[in-house]
Amino acid sequence: MSAITRAEVAHLARLSRLALGEDELDHLAAQLDQIISAVARVQEVAAEDIPPTSHALPLTNVYRADENRPSLTPEQALAGAPAAEEQRFRVPRILDEEA
């Protein structure tokens, strides 16, 4: 199977009315090629030498590690509030009692 070209990505972007930059065209061409290859592998008969995958593109965790940081006390957080009650912001009721 031939790789998807940058020109094909640009054509798809025009058809989709997407404004893509030069670097985005290169990046998406590589990603679309990986996706098309993964779909082609799925269409083949399952074999012992093909490892199962959960995603066509390699994924990395973009979240930061959880860590304790200094934060405001309830009194500091509520200091600028127009109204507070029981260490919470007091807001006007917008729903009836029945809801």
C-alpha positions in Angstrom: 0.0 0.0 0.0 1.3 3.4 -0.9 1.8 6.1 1.7 -0.7 9.0 1.8 1.0 12.0 0.4 1.1 15.6 1.7 -0.9 16.7 -1.5 -3.6 14.2 -0.6 -3.9 15.6 2.9 -4.1 19.1 1.5 -6.8 18.0 -0.9 -8.8 16.3 1.9 -8.4 19.5 4.0 -9.8 21.6 1.2 -12.7 19.3 0.7 -13.4 19.4 4.5 -12.9 23.2 4.5 -10.1 23.0 7.0 -7.3 25.5 7.1 -4.1 23.6 7.8 -0.6 25.0 8.1 2.4 23.5 6.4 3.6 21.7 9.5 0.1 20.3 10.1 0.0 18.8 6.6 3.2 16.9 7.3 2.1 15.8 10.7 -1.4 14.6 9.6 0.0 12.8 6.5 2.1 10.6 8.8 -0.8 10.0 11.2 -3.3 9.2 8.4 -0.8 6.8 6.9 -0.5 5.0 10.2 -4.3 4.9 10.5 -4.8 3.6 7.0 -2.1 0.9 7.6 -3.8 -0.2 10.8 -7.2 -0.5 9.1 -5.6 -2.5 6.3 -4.1 -4.9 8.9 -7.5 -5.3 10.6 -9.0 -6.2 7.2 -6.6 -9.1 6.8 -7.2 -12.5 8.3 -6.1 -12.6 12.0 -2.7 -14.4 12.3 -0.6 -15.5 15.2 2.2 -13.1 14.4 0.1 -9.9 14.5 0.1 -8.5 18.1 -3.2 -7.0 19.3 -3.3 -3.2 19.5 -5.7 -0.8 21.2 -4.9 2.3 19.1 -3.4 2.9 15.7 -1.2 5.8 16.9 1.2 5.6 19.9 -0.3 7.3 22.9 1.4 9.1 25.7 -0.1 10.4 28.9 -0.3 14.2 28.8 -1.4 14.6 32.4 0.9 15.8 35.1 1.5 13.7 38.1 -0.7 14.4 41.1 1.0 16.3 43.8 -0.1 18.4 46.8 0.3 22.1 46.4 -0.4 25.0 48.7 -4.0 26.3 48.2 -6.4 28.8 49.6 -8.1 28.3 52.9 -11.9 28.3 52.7 -11.9 31.7 54.3 -9.5 33.1 51.7 -11.5 31.6 48.9 -14.7 33.1 50.1 -13.3 36.5 51.1 -14.4 38.1 47.8 -17.7 36.3 47.5 -20.8 38.5 47.6 -22.5 35.9 49.8 -21.2 32.8 51.6 -22.9 30.1 53.8 -21.4 27.1 55.6 -18.0 27.6 53.9 -19.7 27.6 50.4 -20.5 30.2 47.8 -24.2 31.2 48.2 -25.9 31.6 44.8 -29.5 32.5 43.9 -31.8 29.5 43.5 -32.7 28.8 39.8 -34.8 25.7 40.2 -38.1 25.2 41.9 -38.3 23.0 45.0 -39.9 20.2 42.9 -36.9 19.8 40.5 
